Amino acid sequence: MRYSSTRDKNATASAAEAIAHGISVEGGLFVPDTIPVFKKEDFDKLRSLDYVGRAKYVLKQFLTDFSDEEISLCAMGAYKGNFDEDKPAPVKSLDDTTHILELWHGPTCAFKDLALQILPYLLTTSARKVSDGKKTVILVATSGDTGKAALEGFCDVENTEILVFYPNDGVSEMQQLQMNTQKGDNVYVCAINGNFDDAQTGVKTIFTDSSVKEVLKKNNMEFSSANSINWGRLAPQIIYYISAYLELLDKGVDLSDGFNVAVPTGNFGNILAAYYAKVMGVPINKLICASNSNNVLTDFLSNGTYDRNREFYTTISPSMDILISSNLERMLYELTGHNDKLIKEWQDCLKETGKYAVNKETFARLKELFFGGCCDEEETSATIKETFEKYGYLIDTHTAVAVKVYGDYKNESGDTRPVVIASTASPYKFAKSVLESLGGSVPEDEFSAVDMLSKLTKTVVPTPLAALKNADIRFNNVCEKQDMNKVVLDRLGIK
């Protein structure tokens, strides 16, 4: 299988090249030329496998330049022993039609673990194939969860260096603590005075700066990415939607008319993975795209104009505080029939003016596939409370956005098909906000809030978060967004 750039389909790569390089030289994202379609016998086979087996089966379709042994080593290393009860993505049924896909049973208690536990294996395997012994320098922009998951995944991985940038005052206390206590000789963390979009733009700018790349080349280094702009991040996310479908079958859920999927998303990668699962044959009906107060995607799915020129909100669901949704570019590339010229035109408009409008044909396809909705702070808190009171089930601030928007979709459409709601983080990563939503008094200390939430709800604090209580702070770095380039070169000790 070959991969093409969304902005120049003549710029092609193997799977290993796409993963090792992260993005194409002109800034486009790599997309597979074809998406494999599973038949009934494929799903029957997958149904008999555990998560590791399913991962190997799915990844084999996309990573055709990897040997079976390489794929097996990657999947085993990522998913065996790193998730609660060796079940990376269990489905919790709240009632006959509402099913929660719990994606937070990994080492950092967020859905990013499902991809970032395997990405180091994929990346180092790819680098051995295409990078001639170069050190891989991984740059990450994070709105909270990707940073810690990437740091954990790449900690002390041989011949790699990872630098994570996050918005100062734009992540939860627990997320910040997770990153700033990270162990490992090859890791570095720095806050920026700006928001996530500033961090993401800064990383992309460094990636495409020819002078910086030349300096790295002279020092036998090259950049790659652990953000979902890297295909090696996105492909593993497809697996858990396929696995969720198989779990619903095992539960005896009637899927004769398909099912819906609701995803809280800011950067569009998580819901894009669900789209790819749909194309591969999973009977997904409607893709429900749930946004918080930063509702740029909701507006886009409503009117076909993507406009980031709006107020940026810092919310209680910070991992979704994003106004530039990178993976939407891949979705549009698919819906325009791989029209790279059109995608480049739209992305150039976004860069120059902060907005673009898609054509009527593309907008019609979007409307057919997606429902877009948003949820403000009060609605998010109310949904946490309502869900706990109705089901005795505790959700975090991001999952609450998806639950609320799904309810809006159901009321508006009358669609009563079963739904899979992606639960993207443990509620204990946002303990103060969740505790306040339930009506509890909120202490100033983060771990006092964690303890109070546990006592109030009679739920267990995840071990990785409880262990942070006495962890040593290693990083207290802050820089201006225009100085990110210097921070990278200084950390690498090169000029």
C-alpha positions as CSV (number, residue, x, y, z in Angstrom):
1,M,0.0,0.0,0.0
2,R,1.2,3.5,-0.9
3,Y,0.4,6.8,0.9
4,S,-0.1,10.1,-0.8
5,S,0.0,13.7,0.6
6,T,-3.2,15.6,0.9
7,R,-1.6,18.6,-0.7
8,D,0.4,16.8,-3.4
9,K,-0.8,13.3,-4.4
10,N,2.4,12.9,-6.4
11,A,4.3,13.0,-3.1
12,T,4.0,9.3,-2.2
13,A,5.4,7.2,0.5
14,S,5.4,3.7,1.9
15,A,3.8,3.1,5.3
16,A,7.3,3.1,6.9
17,E,8.2,6.4,5.2
18,A,4.9,8.0,6.1
19,I,5.3,7.0,9.8
20,A,9.0,7.9,10.0
21,H,8.6,11.4,8.4
22,G,5.2,12.3,10.0
23,I,4.1,14.7,7.4
24,S,4.9,15.4,3.8
25,V,7.6,18.0,2.8
26,E,5.0,20.5,1.7
27,G,3.0,20.2,4.9
28,G,0.3,17.7,3.7
29,L,-0.8,14.7,5.6
30,F,-0.3,11.2,4.4
31,V,-3.4,9.2,3.5
32,P,-3.6,5.6,2.2
33,D,-4.4,5.4,-1.5
34,T,-7.0,2.8,-0.8
35,I,-9.0,1.7,2.3
36,P,-9.3,-2.1,2.7
37,V,-12.9,-3.4,3.0
38,F,-13.6,-6.3,5.3
39,K,-16.1,-9.0,4.4
40,K,-18.2,-11.1,6.8
41,E,-15.5,-13.7,7.0
42,D,-13.0,-11.1,8.1
43,F,-15.3,-9.9,10.9
44,D,-16.0,-13.6,11.9
45,K,-12.2,-14.1,12.2
46,L,-11.7,-10.9,14.2
47,R,-14.5,-11.7,16.5
48,S,-12.6,-14.8,17.7
49,L,-9.4,-12.8,18.5
50,D,-8.4,-10.8,21.5
51,Y,-7.4,-7.1,21.2
52,V,-3.8,-7.9,20.3
53,G,-5.0,-10.3,17.5
54,R,-7.4,-7.7,16.2
55,A,-4.7,-5.1,16.2
56,K,-2.4,-7.4,14.2
57,Y,-5.1,-8.2,11.7
58,V,-6.1,-4.6,11.1
59,L,-2.6,-3.1,11.0
60,K,-1.5,-5.8,8.5
61,Q,-3.9,-4.2,5.9
62,F,-2.3,-0.8,6.2
63,L,1.4,-1.6,6.9
64,T,2.2,-3.8,3.9
65,D,5.9,-3.1,4.1
66,F,6.0,-4.5,7.7
67,S,6.6,-8.2,8.2
68,D,4.1,-10.3,10.2
69,E,6.8,-10.7,12.9
70,E,7.3,-6.9,13.0
71,I,3.6,-6.2,13.3
72,S,3.2,-8.9,16.0
73,L,6.1,-7.4,18.1
74,C,4.5,-4.0,17.8
75,A,1.1,-5.1,18.9
76,M,2.3,-7.4,21.7
77,G,4.6,-4.7,23.1
78,A,1.9,-2.1,23.1
79,Y,-1.2,-4.0,24.3
80,K,0.0,-6.8,26.6
81,G,0.5,-5.8,30.2
82,N,-0.1,-2.1,29.7
83,F,-3.9,-1.9,30.1
84,D,-6.3,-2.9,32.9
85,E,-7.0,-6.6,32.7
86,D,-5.4,-6.6,29.3
87,K,-8.6,-5.1,27.9
88,P,-7.6,-1.8,26.2
89,A,-11.0,-0.8,25.0
90,P,-13.9,-2.4,26.8
91,V,-17.5,-1.5,26.1
92,K,-19.8,-0.6,29.1
93,S,-23.5,-0.8,28.4
94,L,-25.6,1.7,30.3
95,D,-28.9,0.4,28.8
96,D,-30.1,-1.5,25.8
97,T,-29.0,1.2,23.3
98,T,-26.4,3.3,25.1
99,H,-22.9,1.9,25.1
100,I,-19.7,3.6,26.4
101,L,-16.4,2.7,24.7
102,E,-14.0,3.1,27.6
103,L,-10.7,4.3,26.1
104,W,-8.9,5.3,29.3
105,H,-7.6,2.0,30.8
106,G,-4.0,2.6,29.8
107,P,-1.0,4.1,31.6
108,T,-2.0,7.7,31.3
109,C,-5.8,7.2,31.7
110,A,-6.7,8.7,28.3
111,F,-7.7,7.5,24.9
112,K,-4.3,8.6,23.4
113,D,-2.8,5.5,25.0
114,L,-4.4,3.2,22.5
115,A,-2.3,4.8,19.8
116,L,0.7,6.1,21.7
117,Q,1.6,2.8,23.3
118,I,2.1,1.3,19.9
119,L,3.5,4.3,18.0
120,P,7.0,4.0,19.5
121,Y,7.2,0.5,18.1
122,L,5.8,1.5,14.7
123,L,8.2,4.5,14.6
124,T,11.4,2.7,15.5
125,T,10.5,-0.1,13.2
126,S,9.9,2.4,10.4
127,A,13.1,4.3,11.2
128,R,15.2,1.2,10.8
129,K,13.7,0.7,7.4
130,V,14.1,4.3,6.0
131,S,16.2,6.5,8.3
132,D,19.7,5.0,8.1
133,G,20.4,5.2,11.8
134,K,19.4,8.8,12.3
135,K,18.1,9.9,15.7
136,T,14.4,10.6,15.6
137,V,13.3,13.9,17.1
138,I,9.6,13.8,18.0
139,L,7.8,17.1,18.4
140,V,4.4,17.2,20.0
141,A,1.9,19.9,20.5
142,T,-0.7,18.9,23.1
143,S,-4.0,20.2,24.5
144,G,-3.4,17.9,27.5
145,D,-3.6,14.1,26.9
146,T,-1.4,13.5,23.9
147,G,1.6,15.0,25.7
148,K,1.7,12.6,28.6
149,A,0.7,9.6,26.5
150,A,3.6,10.4,24.0
151,L,6.1,11.0,26.8
152,E,5.1,7.7,28.4
153,G,5.3,5.8,25.2
154,F,8.6,7.2,24.1
155,C,10.3,7.3,27.5
156,D,13.9,6.1,27.1
157,V,13.1,4.5,23.7
158,E,16.5,4.1,22.0
159,N,17.6,6.6,19.4
160,T,14.7,9.0,20.0
161,E,14.3,12.4,21.6
162,I,10.8,13.8,22.4
163,L,9.8,17.4,23.1
164,V,6.3,18.3,24.2
165,F,4.8,21.8,24.1
166,Y,1.5,22.6,25.9
167,P,-0.5,25.8,26.4
168,N,0.3,27.4,29.8
169,D,-2.9,27.6,31.8
170,G,-4.6,25.5,29.1
171,V,-4.6,22.0,30.6
172,S,-5.9,20.5,33.8
173,E,-3.8,20.4,36.9
174,M,-3.6,16.6,36.6
175,Q,-2.6,16.7,33.0
176,Q,0.1,19.3,33.7
177,L,1.4,17.2,36.7
178,Q,1.5,14.1,34.5
179,M,3.7,15.8,32.0
180,N,6.0,17.7,34.3
181,T,6.8,14.7,36.4
182,Q,7.6,12.5,33.5
183,K,10.8,10.3,33.9
184,G,13.2,9.5,31.1
185,D,16.5,10.9,29.8
186,N,15.2,11.6,26.3
187,V,12.1,13.6,27.3
188,Y,11.5,17.4,27.6
189,V,8.4,19.4,28.4
190,C,7.8,23.1,27.9
191,A,4.7,25.3,28.3
192,I,4.1,28.1,25.9
193,N,2.4,31.4,26.5
194,G,-0.5,30.8,24.0
195,N,-3.2,28.3,23.3
196,F,-3.1,24.8,21.7
197,D,-3.4,26.2,18.2
198,D,-0.3,28.3,18.7
199,A,1.6,25.2,19.9
200,Q,0.3,23.1,17.0
201,T,1.2,25.9,14.4
202,G,4.6,26.3,16.0
203,V,5.3,22.6,15.7
204,K,4.2,22.5,12.0
205,T,6.3,25.5,11.3
206,I,9.4,23.9,12.7
207,F,8.6,20.7,10.8
208,T,8.5,22.5,7.4
209,D,11.4,24.9,8.1
210,S,14.1,23.8,5.6
211,S,16.9,25.5,7.5
212,V,16.1,23.7,10.7
213,K,15.8,20.4,8.9
214,E,19.2,21.0,7.3
215,V,20.7,21.6,10.8
216,L,19.2,18.3,12.0
217,K,20.4,16.5,8.9
218,K,24.0,17.6,9.6
219,N,23.7,16.2,13.1
220,N,22.2,12.9,11.8
221,M,18.7,13.6,13.2
222,E,15.3,14.0,11.6
223,F,11.9,15.1,12.8
224,S,8.8,13.0,13.3
225,S,5.5,13.5,15.0
226,A,3.5,11.8,17.7
227,N,0.4,13.9,17.0
228,S,-2.4,12.5,15.0
229,I,-1.1,14.1,11.9
230,N,1.2,11.0,11.9
231,W,-0.6,8.1,10.2
232,G,1.1,5.8,12.8
233,R,-1.1,7.6,15.4
234,L,-4.3,7.4,13.4
235,A,-4.2,3.8,12.2
236,P,-4.3,2.2,15.7
237,Q,-7.4,4.2,16.5
238,I,-9.4,2.4,13.8
239,I,-8.9,-0.8,15.7
240,Y,-10.9,0.2,18.7
241,Y,-14.0,1.1,16.7
242,I,-13.8,-2.3,14.9
243,S,-13.4,-4.0,18.3
244,A,-16.4,-2.1,19.7
245,Y,-18.5,-3.4,16.9
246,L,-17.5,-6.9,17.7
247,E,-18.2,-6.4,21.4
248,L,-21.7,-5.2,20.6
249,L,-22.2,-8.4,18.6
250,D,-21.0,-10.5,21.5
251,K,-23.4,-8.7,23.8
252,G,-26.3,-9.6,21.4
253,V,-27.1,-6.0,20.5
254,D,-29.4,-5.8,17.5
255,L,-27.3,-4.2,14.8
256,S,-29.4,-5.1,11.8
257,D,-29.9,-1.4,11.1
258,G,-26.4,-0.4,12.1
259,F,-25.4,1.9,15.0
260,N,-24.3,5.4,15.6
261,V,-21.0,6.7,17.0
262,A,-20.6,9.9,19.1
263,V,-17.1,11.3,19.6
264,P,-15.9,14.3,21.6
265,T,-13.3,15.8,19.3
266,G,-11.2,18.9,18.7
267,N,-8.5,17.8,16.3
268,F,-10.9,15.4,14.4
269,G,-8.5,12.4,14.5
270,N,-10.7,10.3,16.8
271,I,-13.8,10.7,14.8
272,L,-11.9,10.3,11.5
273,A,-10.7,6.8,12.8
274,A,-14.4,6.0,13.2
275,Y,-15.0,7.1,9.6
276,Y,-12.3,4.8,8.3
277,A,-13.8,1.9,10.3
278,K,-17.1,2.7,8.6
279,V,-15.5,2.6,5.1
280,M,-13.9,-0.7,6.1
281,G,-17.3,-2.3,6.6
282,V,-18.3,-1.6,10.2
283,P,-22.1,-0.7,10.0
284,I,-21.8,2.8,11.4
285,N,-24.7,5.0,10.5
286,K,-24.2,8.5,11.7
287,L,-20.9,10.0,13.0
288,I,-21.8,12.4,15.7
289,C,-19.2,15.1,16.1
290,A,-19.3,16.7,19.6
291,S,-17.6,20.0,20.4
292,N,-17.4,22.1,23.5
293,S,-17.7,26.0,23.4
294,N,-14.9,26.0,20.8
295,N,-17.5,25.0,18.3
296,V,-15.7,25.6,15.0
297,L,-16.5,22.1,13.8
298,T,-20.2,22.4,14.7
299,D,-20.5,25.5,12.6
300,F,-18.5,24.0,9.8
301,L,-20.8,20.9,9.7
302,S,-23.8,23.3,9.7
303,N,-22.8,25.7,6.9
304,G,-19.7,24.4,5.1
305,T,-17.5,27.3,6.1
306,Y,-14.5,26.6,8.4
307,D,-13.8,29.8,10.3
308,R,-11.2,29.9,13.1
309,N,-11.6,33.7,13.4
310,R,-13.5,33.6,16.7
311,E,-13.0,33.9,20.4
312,F,-11.0,31.0,22.0
313,Y,-12.4,29.6,25.2
314,T,-10.5,27.8,27.9
315,T,-13.0,25.2,29.2
316,I,-13.3,22.3,31.6
317,S,-12.8,20.0,28.7
318,P,-9.4,21.3,27.7
319,S,-8.3,18.6,25.4
320,M,-11.0,19.9,23.0
321,D,-9.9,23.5,23.2
322,I,-8.9,23.7,19.6
323,L,-9.8,25.9,16.7
324,I,-7.6,24.3,13.9
325,S,-8.7,20.7,13.4
326,S,-5.7,19.2,11.6
327,N,-7.3,15.9,10.7
328,L,-10.2,17.5,8.9
329,E,-7.8,17.9,6.0
330,R,-7.7,14.1,5.6
331,M,-11.5,13.9,5.7
332,L,-11.9,16.5,3.0
333,Y,-9.2,14.8,0.9
334,E,-11.3,11.6,1.0
335,L,-14.6,13.3,0.3
336,T,-13.2,15.3,-2.7
337,G,-11.9,12.1,-4.3
338,H,-8.3,12.9,-3.4
339,N,-8.4,16.3,-5.0
340,D,-5.0,17.6,-3.7
341,K,-5.2,20.9,-5.5
342,L,-8.5,21.8,-3.8
343,I,-7.2,20.7,-0.4
344,K,-4.1,22.9,-0.9
345,E,-6.3,25.8,-1.9
346,W,-8.5,25.5,1.2
347,Q,-5.5,25.0,3.6
348,D,-3.7,28.0,2.1
349,C,-6.9,30.1,2.6
350,L,-7.0,28.9,6.2
351,K,-3.4,29.9,6.8
352,E,-3.8,33.3,5.1
353,T,-7.3,34.3,6.1
354,G,-8.3,31.9,8.9
355,K,-11.2,30.4,7.0
356,Y,-12.3,28.6,3.9
357,A,-15.6,27.3,2.4
358,V,-16.0,23.9,0.8
359,N,-17.9,23.3,-2.4
360,K,-21.5,22.1,-2.5
361,E,-20.7,18.5,-3.4
362,T,-18.3,18.2,-0.5
363,F,-20.7,19.8,1.9
364,A,-23.5,17.5,0.9
365,R,-21.3,14.5,1.6
366,L,-20.4,15.9,5.0
367,K,-24.0,16.4,5.9
368,E,-24.8,12.8,4.9
369,L,-22.1,11.4,7.1
370,F,-22.0,13.7,10.1
371,F,-24.1,15.4,12.8
372,G,-22.3,18.3,14.5
373,G,-23.3,19.6,17.9
374,C,-21.8,21.5,20.8
375,C,-22.1,21.8,24.5
376,D,-21.3,24.7,26.8
377,E,-19.9,24.6,30.4
378,E,-23.2,24.4,32.2
379,E,-24.5,21.7,30.0
380,T,-21.3,19.7,30.4
381,S,-21.6,19.8,34.2
382,A,-25.3,19.0,34.1
383,T,-24.6,16.0,31.9
384,I,-22.1,14.6,34.4
385,K,-24.6,14.9,37.2
386,E,-27.5,13.5,35.2
387,T,-25.5,10.5,33.9
388,F,-24.3,9.6,37.4
389,E,-27.7,10.0,38.9
390,K,-29.4,8.0,36.2
391,Y,-26.9,5.2,35.7
392,G,-24.5,5.4,38.6
393,Y,-21.8,5.9,36.0
394,L,-19.1,8.5,36.3
395,I,-17.9,10.4,33.2
396,D,-15.3,13.0,32.6
397,T,-15.8,16.5,31.1
398,H,-15.1,15.4,27.5
399,T,-17.2,12.3,27.5
400,A,-20.0,14.5,28.9
401,V,-19.9,16.7,25.8
402,A,-20.4,13.6,23.6
403,V,-23.3,12.3,25.8
404,K,-25.1,15.7,25.6
405,V,-24.6,16.1,21.9
406,Y,-25.8,12.6,21.2
407,G,-28.9,13.4,23.2
408,D,-29.5,16.4,21.1
409,Y,-29.0,14.3,17.9
410,K,-31.4,11.7,19.1
411,N,-34.1,14.3,20.0
412,E,-33.7,16.1,16.8
413,S,-33.6,13.1,14.5
414,G,-35.7,10.5,16.3
415,D,-32.9,8.0,15.5
416,T,-33.1,5.3,18.1
417,R,-30.3,3.0,16.8
418,P,-27.8,1.8,19.3
419,V,-25.0,4.3,20.0
420,V,-21.3,3.9,20.9
421,I,-20.1,6.9,22.8
422,A,-16.3,7.3,23.0
423,S,-15.2,7.9,26.6
424,T,-11.9,9.6,26.2
425,A,-10.5,10.1,29.7
426,S,-10.8,9.0,33.3
427,P,-13.0,11.5,35.3
428,Y,-10.1,11.7,37.8
429,K,-8.0,13.6,35.3
430,F,-10.5,16.4,35.8
431,A,-11.4,15.7,39.4
432,K,-12.2,19.3,40.4
433,S,-14.6,19.9,37.5
434,V,-16.3,16.5,37.9
435,L,-16.6,17.0,41.7
436,E,-18.1,20.4,41.3
437,S,-20.5,19.1,38.7
438,L,-21.8,16.6,41.2
439,G,-22.4,19.3,43.8
440,G,-19.4,18.6,46.0
441,S,-17.3,21.3,47.6
442,V,-14.1,21.7,45.8
443,P,-10.8,21.9,47.8
444,E,-7.8,23.8,46.4
445,D,-5.5,20.8,46.5
446,E,-5.9,18.5,43.5
447,F,-5.4,15.3,45.3
448,S,-7.9,16.3,48.0
449,A,-10.4,16.7,45.2
450,V,-9.4,13.2,43.9
451,D,-10.0,11.6,47.3
452,M,-13.3,13.4,47.8
453,L,-14.5,12.4,44.3
454,S,-13.7,8.8,45.1
455,K,-15.5,8.8,48.5
456,L,-18.5,10.6,47.0
457,T,-19.0,8.3,44.1
458,K,-17.6,5.1,45.6
459,T,-15.3,4.7,42.5
460,V,-11.6,3.8,42.5
461,V,-8.8,6.2,41.6
462,P,-6.7,4.9,38.8
463,T,-3.3,3.7,40.0
464,P,-1.3,5.8,37.5
465,L,-3.0,9.0,38.8
466,A,-2.8,8.1,42.5
467,A,1.0,7.6,42.0
468,L,1.5,11.2,41.0
469,K,0.8,12.5,44.5
470,N,4.4,12.2,45.6
471,A,6.1,12.4,42.2
472,D,8.9,14.9,41.7
473,I,8.4,17.9,39.4
474,R,11.1,17.7,36.7
475,F,10.0,20.5,34.3
476,N,8.9,24.1,34.9
477,N,9.8,25.5,31.5
478,V,7.7,28.2,29.8
479,C,8.5,30.0,26.5
480,E,6.9,32.4,24.1
481,K,5.4,30.8,21.0
482,Q,7.8,32.5,18.7
483,D,10.7,30.9,20.6
484,M,9.7,27.2,20.2
485,N,12.3,26.8,17.4
486,K,15.1,28.0,19.7
487,V,13.9,25.7,22.5
488,V,14.1,22.7,20.2
489,L,17.6,23.4,19.0
490,D,18.8,24.3,22.5
491,R,17.5,21.0,23.9
492,L,19.2,19.1,21.1
493,G,22.4,21.0,21.7
494,I,22.7,22.0,18.0
495,K,22.8,25.3,16.1
